[in-house]
């Protein structure tokens, strides 16, 4: 079942080149030899043995752009030049059609090209190829005979993409070179690729970042971390085109520090649900890329074997990458290629072109096997789903072993329960459906004899109510279901390039259970998102909805922004609007968000006010990166709030830009004070005391508040070796604060090596990690017991206002819906409703003694100035030689030892990721070359 959605992609009209206009540069020779058994027949057109033979009517990049790609020049193409060149080739070649798959945040188009032989790109033929390949993904509807016919007759689909990180530009330039060779080449090598493949070329996935030479998009999102959540429009439209043309091979071209080139085999860990066939293709493509590497001499004047490396640095684990999602979600050989940005532009482009061309050559030569095995991937997924079997872990690096195997459990079904947060439940259903997962709504109560409730608990004889959503594993997308729904990803090996957990039910706080029982409830296939008005209301009545989810919060802000009056019953948490304010537009908005509007009595309760939010922009904060960009996206783009930049100077000088706001949000950052003077801190306290709200996120948000005397929390030093690599933990919820409205008594939150906060003695500890048996964590953690009893969210009163402090980043990548709802509660909390009886200071300048003591306490040493430190763990016996190697790269590393391990912590004040860091990749490779066993590397 492929859910119907509005396509984001379009294909341009195309002028076919006249046969009379085609001039051959050299003589042609027919293809020699017969086709291998089972292979599709070659094109009827003859091909040339001369590899340089090309059509003169197709403009080369040098002709069209005025400079050669990757041949001695030192500039890259612009977005305008990319679009112009794709259009020029489309016009000149009958092997190419182009289109636009969507647009960027700033409205720049995202162009793509489809390349194959003349027969394959005709509209009807291209539709049939896409349909046949999609049919391979559902063995329930496609017989083995039909699959064999497709494998024999159809080309495979290969994607070549680049520039997902805006400053990593060479992949896009190389993609234009690849396009030209496929469109103009007359050699047999070109014919083999065009006869056996349909190649989708997306030169740039991030045009806004490319223009700005910035890694992130305009909202500060790393688009290579956005794939499963699809929060950004660039990602969302790309995935819709992938559903149209599902890849068997997917290339994502990047750049990194240094001069070398990386292509697979990958570093461990590999996510266990990625099919073995895809891993095999990836490894074999890596071998093909090695052959002749340094094509055109672009090898930086070192020996060819030293130009590239494999295995190290780049894993195939987190389900947000441009290799893992094509692999797990589409069954493709998803691959990250990385070229060192210290090389000259010419070298970068030539080496990126080589790997693209070699990959296409391997895929063309192995097309029949790939399509045959592609069908097998989905057949095996169905069989595993019926049996409730999970794919086992594997490692690919020769020196590694599986350390944490997938447990021996059976999962045949997931159930999303509708007890609360129904709008977020429906948002998750829609996310699954838009990756071709079949989801069913339960039509009558169903008994489950043996269930596992998310959070590590078991239950017997559970009744799943009518209205719950059922996700059977007995379907082709079994791998994808487990990859994003699983309570734990079961990392086999402790090397982390990103987070170690992203369980969607836990991120969203959705009540979920799974079972190994063979349960077949009476259920109906979900075909569209549900929500909106259920029945007409009395003309003096109202429509209500529970404000207990991120989706309901979004509806609330958007209605307030349209001037629709809303009230909230503080007891039930239900928000209401008068019946006469329900327009068709409001009803459609509620439906799109999955919010059910239920008719009721008159609209009564506390009036909700639209917050006037100031977004703190302290010294050195980028507005298009990290937490600041996430706030601009969530609060501004999605919630529709007007965000006013508030600077350090505005607070220090008490300007109207600051004092005129009702809320100040301080994003995460590396400053302990935000640059506030003593006067600025007093101004901040006075402003809060007047009934305003301060919202502080993670390091800078909590530290600035502490320095200003707004909280009695202090930071607890992390124990040696402490690691919480993007994991979920259970928290207890204190409903004494309105920030907890709509949350259950126990909840889950996402922790990514966040500061550890001792509980407040002057406020409400809204979220707190348990101390007893209910303490629970998933993902990869070391020393996590240090969090027991500490605070995750604190609500601190000052006068008539409050400071709400988050130890974690609730806006993280905009996919932590649990956190988003808490932020919404903080913004909507009524003025003058600070927690009672907690010792709120009587005046703005009188700081509670406990808060004064907290302000004087030092920031925990192992956090100061190291916003995202790099930690390398080795055995104690290996410390000396490890330190010797590390000192070749940096003299700033600190060492410590605990429990038989030694830890080297390298400051990383800019919070650089591994592929951004100037020497981390080279350092890890140097350690491996010296045969130092790495117990873990966290970046």
ZAMARGU-4260 file (C-alpha; in steps of 0.2 Angstrom, whole numbers, plus 5000, padded with zeros to 4 digits):
<rodrens>
0) 5000/5000/5000 | 5007/5017/4995 | 4998/5031/5004 | 4992/5044/4992 | 5001/5061/4995
5) 5003/5077/4985 | 5018/5075/4975 | 5032/5088/4978 | 5041/5084/4962 | 5038/5089/4944
10) 5046/5084/4928 | 5049/5097/4915 | 5043/5096/4897 | 5058/5092/4886 | 5063/5095/4868
15) 5070/5079/4860 | 5086/5082/4850 | 5083/5079/4832 | 5092/5064/4825 | 5098/5074/4811
20) 5107/5086/4823 | 5117/5072/4831 | 5135/5072/4826 | 5147/5058/4830 | 5164/5063/4835
25) 5171/5045/4831 | 5166/5030/4822 | 5155/5018/4831 | 5157/4999/4834 | 5143/4987/4838
30) 5142/4979/4855 | 5152/4962/4855 | 5147/4946/4863 | 5130/4940/4870 | 5121/4946/4885
35) 5124/4936/4901 | 5110/4924/4907 | 5096/4933/4914 | 5102/4950/4909 | 5092/4963/4899
40) 5096/4965/4881 | 5108/4979/4876 | 5102/4994/4867 | 5099/4992/4849 | 5111/5007/4846
45) 5129/5003/4843 | 5142/5010/4855 | 5160/5015/4853 | 5176/5007/4860 | 5183/5025/4862
50) 5179/5031/4880 | 5180/5049/4874 | 5167/5048/4861 | 5153/5060/4864 | 5138/5069/4856
55) 5143/5086/4850 | 5126/5093/4853 | 5126/5090/4871 | 5135/5105/4879 | 5149/5101/4891
60) 5150/5110/4908 | 5165/5120/4901 | 5155/5126/4886 | 5139/5130/4896 | 5147/5137/4911
65) 5163/5144/4904 | 5175/5134/4915 | 5179/5116/4916 | 5173/5105/4931 | 5188/5099/4941
70) 5202/5102/4929 | 5214/5114/4936 | 5201/5127/4941 | 5198/5133/4959 | 5179/5137/4959
75) 5163/5128/4961 | 5147/5131/4952 | 5133/5141/4959 | 5115/5136/4962 | 5110/5146/4947
80) 5123/5137/4936 | 5117/5120/4942 | 5099/5124/4937 | 5105/5132/4920 | 5116/5117/4916
85) 5102/5104/4920 | 5091/5114/4909 | 5103/5115/4894 | 5107/5096/4895 | 5088/5092/4896
90) 5085/5103/4880 | 5100/5095/4870 | 5098/5076/4875 | 5085/5064/4873 | 5092/5053/4887
95) 5088/5066/4900 | 5072/5073/4908 | 5073/5086/4922 | 5062/5092/4936 | 5060/5101/4952
100) 5057/5090/4968 | 5053/5105/4979 | 5060/5120/4986 | 5072/5126/5000 | 5066/5137/5015
105) 5071/5152/5005 | 5062/5147/4990 | 5076/5140/4979 | 5071/5126/4968 | 5078/5109/4971
110) 5082/5102/4953 | 5085/5084/4948 | 5088/5075/4932 | 5083/5057/4927 | 5096/5049/4915
115) 5095/5033/4905 | 5094/5027/4887 | 5081/5035/4875 | 5068/5022/4877 | 5068/5022/4896
120) 5066/5041/4899 | 5050/5041/4888 | 5036/5046/4900 | 5026/5029/4898 | 5042/5019/4899
125) 5049/5028/4915 | 5032/5026/4924 | 5032/5007/4920 | 5050/5006/4926 | 5046/5015/4942
130) 5030/5004/4945 | 5039/4988/4942 | 5053/4992/4954 | 5040/4998/4967 | 5031/4981/4964
135) 5047/4972/4969 | 5045/4979/4986 | 5029/4970/4989 | 5030/4951/4987 | 5012/4949/4993
140) 5006/4957/4976 | 5021/4952/4965 | 5024/4934/4961 | 5042/4926/4959 | 5039/4925/4941
145) 5034/4943/4939 | 5049/4948/4950 | 5060/4937/4938 | 5053/4946/4923 | 5057/4963/4931
150) 5075/4958/4935 | 5077/4952/4917 | 5069/4967/4908 | 5070/4982/4919 | 5084/4994/4923
155) 5089/4997/4941 | 5087/5014/4949 | 5102/5023/4956 | 5103/5039/4965 | 5117/5051/4965
160) 5115/5066/4977 | 5127/5079/4984 | 5129/5094/4994 | 5117/5090/5008 | 5129/5100/5019
165) 5129/5117/5010 | 5148/5120/5012 | 5153/5103/5005 | 5151/5107/4987 | 5162/5095/4976
170) 5149/5082/4976 | 5137/5093/4966 | 5150/5098/4954 | 5155/5080/4951 | 5137/5076/4948
175) 5136/5088/4934 | 5151/5079/4926 | 5142/5062/4929 | 5126/5070/4920 | 5136/5076/4905
180) 5145/5059/4903 | 5129/5049/4904 | 5120/5062/4892 | 5133/5064/4879 | 5144/5049/4880
185) 5145/5036/4866 | 5156/5023/4873 | 5151/5006/4878 | 5154/5010/4896 | 5141/5024/4895
190) 5129/5013/4885 | 5130/4999/4898 | 5126/5012/4912 | 5111/5019/4902 | 5104/5003/4896
195) 5105/4995/4914 | 5101/5009/4925 | 5089/5024/4928 | 5100/5037/4936 | 5092/5050/4947
200) 5104/5065/4950 | 5101/5078/4963 | 5116/5089/4963 | 5112/5099/4978 | 5100/5095/4992
205) 5104/5111/5002 | 5104/5126/4990 | 5102/5139/5004 | 5117/5132/5013 | 5127/5131/4997
210) 5124/5149/4993 | 5129/5154/5011 | 5144/5141/5012 | 5136/5134/5028 | 5133/5116/5033
215) 5115/5119/5039 | 5100/5125/5030 | 5092/5142/5033 | 5084/5135/5049 | 5100/5129/5056
220) 5096/5110/5053 | 5109/5098/5048 | 5099/5090/5034 | 5109/5074/5036 | 5101/5071/5053
225) 5083/5074/5047 | 5079/5059/5036 | 5067/5049/5048 | 5058/5064/5055 | 5057/5074/5038
230) 5054/5091/5048 | 5063/5101/5034 | 5055/5104/5017 | 5071/5100/5008 | 5071/5082/5016
235) 5052/5079/5014 | 5051/5083/4996 | 5066/5072/4992 | 5059/5057/5001 | 5043/5059/4991
240) 5053/5058/4975 | 5062/5043/4982 | 5045/5034/4985 | 5042/5038/4967 | 5058/5031/4961
245) 5064/5019/4975 | 5083/5017/4974 | 5093/5001/4974 | 5109/5011/4975 | 5110/5028/4984
250) 5126/5039/4984 | 5127/5054/4996 | 5143/5064/4992 | 5150/5074/5006 | 5166/5083/5011
255) 5176/5081/5028 | 5192/5087/5035 | 5209/5083/5029 | 5214/5077/5011 | 5209/5058/5010
260) 5193/5051/5003 | 5182/5039/5012 | 5170/5026/5004 | 5163/5010/5012 | 5165/4997/5019
265) 5158/5007/5034 | 5164/5009/5052 | 5154/4999/5064 | 5140/5000/5071 | 5128/4995/5057
270) 5110/4995/5062 | 5104/4977/5063 | 5089/4979/5052 | 5098/4984/5037 | 5097/4969/5026
275) 5112/4958/5023 | 5110/4960/5004 | 5112/4979/5005 | 5127/4978/5016 | 5135/4966/5003
280) 5132/4978/4989 | 5139/4992/4999 | 5155/4982/5002 | 5157/4977/4984 | 5154/4994/4978
285) 5168/4999/4990 | 5180/4987/4981 | 5175/4993/4964 | 5179/5011/4970 | 5196/5006/4975
290) 5200/5000/4957 | 5209/5014/4948 | 5206/5027/4962 | 5215/5043/4959 | 5207/5043/4941
295) 5214/5058/4931 | 5229/5059/4943 | 5219/5068/4957 | 5228/5059/4971 | 5236/5074/4980
300) 5253/5068/4976 | 5253/5053/4987 | 5252/5035/4983 | 5235/5029/4977 | 5232/5018/4992
305) 5235/5032/5004 | 5222/5043/4995 | 5207/5034/5003 | 5202/5024/5018 | 5188/5013/5023
310) 5179/5006/5039 | 5184/5021/5050 | 5173/5036/5056 | 5157/5034/5046 | 5144/5022/5053
315) 5128/5015/5046 | 5118/5016/5062 | 5108/5032/5065 | 5091/5033/5056 | 5093/5051/5051
320) 5107/5049/5038 | 5107/5049/5019 | 5114/5032/5019 | 5104/5023/5033 | 5087/5028/5028
325) 5089/5023/5009 | 5096/5006/5016 | 5083/5003/5030 | 5068/5011/5022 | 5071/5007/5003
330) 5082/4992/5004 | 5096/5001/4995 | 5115/5001/4995 | 5115/5018/5004 | 5132/5025/5005
335) 5141/5041/5011 | 5156/5046/5001 | 5168/5059/5009 | 5182/5069/5002 | 5194/5079/5012
340) 5191/5098/5009 | 5209/5103/5012 | 5212/5096/4994 | 5211/5108/4979 | 5194/5109/4971
345) 5200/5100/4955 | 5205/5085/4966 | 5189/5085/4975 | 5178/5085/4960 | 5189/5072/4951
350) 5188/5060/4965 | 5170/5062/4968 | 5167/5059/4950 | 5177/5043/4950 | 5167/5036/4965
355) 5151/5041/4956 | 5156/5033/4940 | 5163/5017/4947 | 5147/5015/4957 | 5136/5017/4942
360) 5148/5004/4933 | 5146/4991/4947 | 5127/4994/4948 | 5125/4992/4929 | 5136/4976/4928
365) 5127/4968/4942 | 5109/4975/4938 | 5101/4958/4937 | 5108/4951/4953 | 5103/4968/4962
370) 5085/4967/4956 | 5084/4949/4960 | 5091/4951/4978 | 5080/4967/4980 | 5065/4956/4979
375) 5073/4944/4991 | 5075/4958/5004 | 5056/4961/5005 | 5052/4943/5004 | 5064/4940/5019
380) 5056/4955/5028 | 5039/4947/5026 | 5045/4930/5033 | 5054/4939/5047 | 5038/4949/5051
385) 5027/4934/5051 | 5039/4925/5063 | 5042/4941/5074 | 5061/4939/5071 | 5073/4953/5072
390) 5088/4954/5060 | 5104/4950/5070 | 5118/4962/5073 | 5134/4961/5062 | 5150/4970/5061
395) 5160/4973/5046 | 5177/4979/5053 | 5189/4964/5053 | 5195/4968/5071 | 5178/4970/5079
400) 5166/4958/5087 | 5147/4961/5092 | 5148/4966/5110 | 5129/4970/5113 | 5119/4957/5102
405) 5101/4959/5098 | 5091/4950/5112 | 5081/4935/5109 | 5064/4943/5108 | 5049/4941/5096
410) 5040/4956/5090 | 5025/4953/5079 | 5015/4968/5082 | 5016/4986/5089 | 5001/4995/5096
415) 4999/5014/5098 | 4987/5017/5112 | 4975/5032/5111 | 4973/5035/5130 | 4981/5052/5128
420) 4991/5063/5116 | 4980/5056/5102 | 4985/5070/5090 | 5004/5065/5092 | 4999/5047/5090
425) 4991/5051/5073 | 5006/5061/5068 | 5017/5046/5071 | 5004/5036/5061 | 5006/5048/5046
430) 5025/5048/5047 | 5024/5029/5046 | 5012/5029/5031 | 5022/5041/5022 | 5036/5028/5022
435) 5024/5015/5015 | 5020/5007/5031 | 5003/4999/5033 | 4994/5005/5049 | 4977/4999/5055
440) 4964/5007/5067 | 4957/4994/5079 | 4939/4992/5077 | 4935/4983/5093 | 4944/4979/5110
445) 4957/4966/5108 | 4966/4956/5121 | 4984/4954/5121 | 4990/4940/5132 | 5009/4944/5133
450) 5014/4962/5130 | 5030/4973/5133 | 5026/4991/5138 | 5038/5004/5132 | 5049/5008/5146
455) 5055/4991/5150 | 5040/4984/5158 | 5029/4968/5154 | 5011/4965/5156 | 4998/4951/5154
460) 4981/4951/5147 | 4981/4969/5141 | 4965/4975/5132 | 4970/4986/5117 | 4955/4998/5116
465) 4945/5002/5100 | 4954/5017/5092 | 4971/5011/5095 | 4983/5009/5080 | 4990/4992/5075
470) 5006/4990/5066 | 5009/4972/5061 | 5027/4967/5057 | 5020/4955/5044 | 5022/4967/5030
475) 5036/4972/5018 | 5042/4987/5028 | 5046/4977/5043 | 5064/4983/5043 | 5059/5001/5043
480) 5046/4998/5057 | 5058/4991/5069 | 5072/5003/5064 | 5061/5018/5070 | 5049/5011/5082
485) 5060/4999/5092 | 5062/5003/5110 | 5081/5001/5109 | 5092/5001/5093 | 5103/4987/5100
490) 5120/4995/5096 | 5132/4981/5093 | 5148/4991/5095 | 5152/5007/5105 | 5158/5019/5092
495) 5146/5034/5090 | 5145/5047/5076 | 5128/5053/5082 | 5115/5048/5095 | 5112/5030/5100
500) 5093/5030/5101 | 5078/5038/5092 | 5063/5027/5096 | 5049/5037/5089 | 5036/5032/5102
505) 5048/5037/5116 | 5053/5054/5107 | 5034/5058/5106 | 5029/5051/5123 | 5016/5040/5114
510) 5010/5025/5125 | 5016/5010/5115 | 5017/4991/5118 | 5023/4977/5107 | 5019/4958/5108
515) 5026/4942/5100 | 5008/4935/5101 | 5000/4931/5084 | 4987/4944/5087 | 4974/4948/5072
520) 4963/4961/5079 | 4948/4967/5069 | 4955/4983/5061 | 4953/4995/5046 | 4968/5001/5036
525) 4971/5020/5039 | 4971/5029/5022 | 4972/5047/5029 | 4976/5057/5044 | 4961/5059/5056
530) 4955/5074/5066 | 4944/5089/5064 | 4926/5091/5070 | 4916/5076/5075 | 4899/5083/5076
535) 4890/5100/5075 | 4890/5110/5092 | 4875/5120/5099 | 4876/5138/5092 | 4881/5144/5109
540) 4892/5130/5113 | 4910/5126/5109 | 4923/5114/5102 | 4936/5107/5114 | 4952/5097/5112
545) 4964/5091/5125 | 4980/5102/5125 | 4991/5087/5129 | 5002/5085/5114 | 5014/5094/5103
550) 5001/5094/5088 | 4988/5101/5099 | 5000/5115/5105 | 5004/5119/5087 | 4985/5121/5083
555) 4983/5132/5099 | 4997/5144/5093 | 4991/5145/5076 | 4973/5148/5081 | 4979/5162/5093
560) 4989/5169/5079 | 4973/5170/5068 | 4964/5180/5082 | 4953/5165/5087 | 4949/5167/5106
565) 4954/5151/5116 | 4951/5146/5134 | 4958/5132/5144 | 4950/5122/5158 | 4965/5121/5171
570) 4957/5105/5178 | 4954/5095/5163 | 4967/5104/5152 | 4954/5105/5138 | 4956/5120/5126
575) 4940/5127/5119 | 4934/5139/5105 | 4917/5146/5103 | 4906/5137/5090 | 4904/5152/5080
580) 4923/5153/5078 | 4924/5136/5069 | 4927/5140/5051 | 4931/5128/5037 | 4949/5133/5038
585) 4950/5130/5056 | 4942/5113/5054 | 4954/5108/5040 | 4969/5114/5051 | 4964/5103/5065
590) 4962/5088/5054 | 4979/5091/5046 | 4987/5090/5063 | 4976/5075/5069 | 4967/5085/5083
595) 4949/5080/5086 | 4937/5094/5090 | 4923/5088/5101 | 4907/5098/5103 | 4903/5104/5121
600) 4895/5118/5132 | 4900/5136/5133 | 4918/5141/5131 | 4923/5143/5149 | 4940/5143/5158
605) 4956/5153/5158 | 4959/5164/5143 | 4975/5159/5133 | 4986/5173/5127 | 4998/5173/5112
610) 5015/5175/5119 | 5027/5189/5113 | 5043/5179/5113 | 5060/5187/5113 | 5074/5175/5106
615) 5090/5178/5115 | 5105/5181/5103 | 5120/5182/5114 | 5138/5185/5109 | 5144/5173/5096
620) 5127/5164/5093 | 5123/5160/5076 | 5105/5162/5071 | 5106/5148/5058 | 5114/5134/5069
625) 5109/5123/5083 | 5097/5127/5096 | 5094/5145/5090 | 5089/5139/5073 | 5078/5125/5080
630) 5069/5139/5090 | 5067/5149/5074 | 5059/5134/5065 | 5048/5127/5079 | 5042/5143/5087
635) 5042/5154/5071 | 5039/5143/5056 | 5028/5129/5064 | 5019/5138/5078 | 5019/5155/5069
640) 5025/5166/5083 | 5034/5182/5080 | 5051/5181/5087 | 5060/5196/5092 | 5079/5195/5093
645) 5085/5201/5111 | 5103/5204/5113 | 5114/5204/5128 | 5115/5223/5127 | 5096/5224/5126
650) 5095/5216/5143 | 5110/5225/5151 | 5103/5242/5145 | 5084/5237/5149 | 5079/5242/5132
655) 5061/5241/5126 | 5066/5227/5114 | 5068/5216/5130 | 5056/5224/5142 | 5042/5223/5129
660) 5042/5204/5128 | 5032/5192/5138 | 5043/5178/5136 | 5062/5177/5134 | 5069/5160/5127
665) 5088/5157/5129 | 5094/5143/5117 | 5108/5131/5121 | 5125/5138/5119 | 5143/5138/5127
670) 5142/5154/5138 | 5140/5153/5157 | 5133/5171/5159 | 5126/5176/5142 | 5137/5191/5144
675) 5125/5199/5156 | 5132/5212/5169 | 5126/5213/5187 | 5114/5227/5181 | 5108/5215/5167
680) 5105/5201/5179 | 5095/5213/5190 | 5085/5219/5175 | 5081/5201/5171 | 5075/5197/5188
685) 5064/5212/5189 | 5057/5208/5172 | 5052/5191/5177 | 5045/5197/5194 | 5033/5208/5184
690) 5024/5192/5178 | 5035/5187/5163 | 5043/5170/5158 | 5061/5165/5156 | 5064/5148/5146
695) 5082/5142/5147 | 5088/5127/5137 | 5102/5116/5141 | 5120/5123/5145 | 5118/5142/5142
700) 5100/5143/5146 | 5102/5135/5163 | 5119/5143/5167 | 5113/5161/5163 | 5098/5158/5174
705) 5110/5152/5188 | 5122/5166/5187 | 5107/5178/5187 | 5100/5171/5204 | 5085/5163/5196
710) 5087/5145/5202 | 5095/5135/5216 | 5100/5121/5205 | 5118/5117/5203 | 5128/5107/5191
715) 5133/5090/5197 | 5150/5084/5190 | 5150/5070/5178 | 5159/5054/5184 | 5174/5048/5175
720) 5168/5039/5159 | 5151/5045/5160 | 5142/5044/5143 | 5124/5046/5139 | 5124/5045/5120
725) 5107/5052/5114 | 5096/5040/5125 | 5079/5040/5133 | 5076/5040/5151 | 5061/5038/5162
730) 5056/5054/5172 | 5044/5057/5186 | 5032/5072/5183 | 5027/5084/5197 | 5010/5092/5192
735) 5012/5106/5204 | 5018/5117/5189 | 5008/5121/5174 | 5023/5116/5164 | 5017/5098/5167
740) 5000/5101/5161 | 4994/5086/5150 | 5009/5075/5154 | 5007/5058/5163 | 5014/5054/5180
745) 5028/5045/5172 | 5036/5051/5156 | 5051/5049/5145 | 5064/5062/5140 | 5079/5063/5128
750) 5096/5065/5136 | 5111/5069/5125 | 5126/5071/5137 | 5116/5085/5145 | 5122/5094/5161
755) 5117/5085/5177 | 5106/5097/5188 | 5104/5094/5206 | 5086/5097/5211 | 5080/5114/5215
760) 5075/5119/5233 | 5066/5135/5228 | 5055/5129/5214 | 5046/5114/5207 | 5056/5100/5199
765) 5044/5097/5185 | 5054/5082/5178 | 5065/5072/5189 | 5074/5055/5186 | 5068/5042/5198
770) 5079/5035/5212 | 5071/5018/5214 | 5067/5003/5203 | 5058/5013/5190 | 5074/5021/5184
775) 5076/5016/5166 | 5087/5021/5151 | 5089/5014/5133 | 5102/5017/5120 | 5120/5017/5125
780) 5125/5024/5142 | 5139/5022/5154 | 5138/5028/5172 | 5120/5033/5170 | 5116/5030/5188
785) 5123/5048/5191 | 5106/5055/5185 | 5096/5046/5198 | 5086/5059/5208 | 5092/5074/5197
790) 5081/5086/5189 | 5077/5087/5170 | 5065/5102/5171 | 5063/5115/5184 | 5050/5129/5186
795) 5057/5143/5197 | 5046/5157/5203 | 5052/5175/5204 | 5039/5187/5210 | 5024/5185/5198
800) 5034/5176/5185 | 5044/5161/5182 | 5060/5154/5175 | 5058/5137/5167 | 5074/5128/5165
805) 5077/5113/5154 | 5093/5102/5157 | 5091/5095/5140 | 5087/5103/5123 | 5068/5101/5121
810) 5069/5108/5103 | 5082/5095/5098 | 5081/5093/5079 | 5062/5097/5081 | 5058/5079/5083
815) 5057/5078/5102 | 5038/5081/5103 | 5038/5077/5121 | 5050/5092/5124 | 5040/5103/5112
820) 5024/5101/5122 | 5033/5106/5138 | 5040/5121/5129 | 5022/5126/5124 | 5016/5123/5141
825) 5029/5135/5147 | 5024/5148/5134 | 5006/5147/5139 | 5007/5147/5158 | 4997/5161/5165
830) 5006/5176/5173 | 5006/5177/5192 | 5004/5158/5193 | 5021/5153/5200 | 5022/5138/5211
835) 5015/5142/5228 | 5024/5141/5245 | 5041/5138/5237 | 5050/5154/5244 | 5048/5165/5229
840) 5059/5181/5232 | 5048/5196/5237 | 5057/5208/5226 | 5068/5208/5210 | 5084/5212/5218
845) 5083/5201/5234 | 5090/5185/5229 | 5086/5170/5239 | 5101/5164/5249 | 5100/5146/5241
850) 5100/5155/5223 | 5114/5166/5228 | 5124/5151/5234 | 5120/5142/5217 | 5126/5157/5207
855) 5142/5157/5216 | 5145/5139/5213 | 5158/5135/5199 | 5152/5127/5183 | 5156/5108/5183
860) 5174/5107/5177 | 5171/5094/5165 | 5158/5104/5156 | 5166/5121/5156 | 5171/5127/5139
865) 5168/5110/5131 | 5151/5111/5124 | 5152/5095/5115 | 5169/5087/5120 | 5177/5072/5111
870) 5180/5057/5122 | 5191/5042/5117 | 5190/5027/5129 | 5204/5014/5129 | 5211/5001/5141
875) 5222/5007/5155 | 5236/4997/5148 | 5235/5007/5131 | 5234/5024/5139 | 5253/5029/5137
880) 5254/5025/5118 | 5236/5032/5115 | 5242/5049/5123 | 5258/5049/5113 | 5247/5048/5097
885) 5234/5060/5103 | 5248/5073/5107 | 5253/5073/5088 | 5236/5081/5085 | 5233/5091/5101
890) 5240/5096/5118 | 5224/5100/5126 | 5218/5082/5130 | 5214/5078/5148 | 5216/5060/5154
895) 5207/5051/5168 | 5205/5033/5172 | 5190/5022/5180 | 5185/5004/5180 | 5200/4998/5170
900) 5197/5011/5156 | 5207/5027/5152 | 5198/5042/5145 | 5205/5056/5134 | 5194/5071/5133
905) 5198/5083/5119 | 5189/5101/5121 | 5177/5104/5107 | 5170/5122/5111 | 5162/5124/5094
910) 5153/5108/5096 | 5159/5101/5079 | 5153/5084/5073 | 5166/5071/5068 | 5166/5075/5049
915) 5167/5094/5053 | 5182/5092/5065 | 5199/5096/5058 | 5208/5081/5065 | 5197/5069/5073
920) 5195/5057/5058 | 5214/5057/5056 | 5217/5054/5074 | 5205/5039/5075 | 5214/5032/5059
925) 5231/5034/5067 | 5225/5025/5083 | 5218/5011/5072 | 5234/5010/5062 | 5244/5009/5078
930) 5232/4994/5083 | 5226/5003/5098 | 5209/4994/5103 | 5196/5008/5105 | 5183/5004/5117
935) 5173/5019/5112 | 5174/5036/5103 | 5161/5049/5106 | 5160/5064/5096
</rodrens>
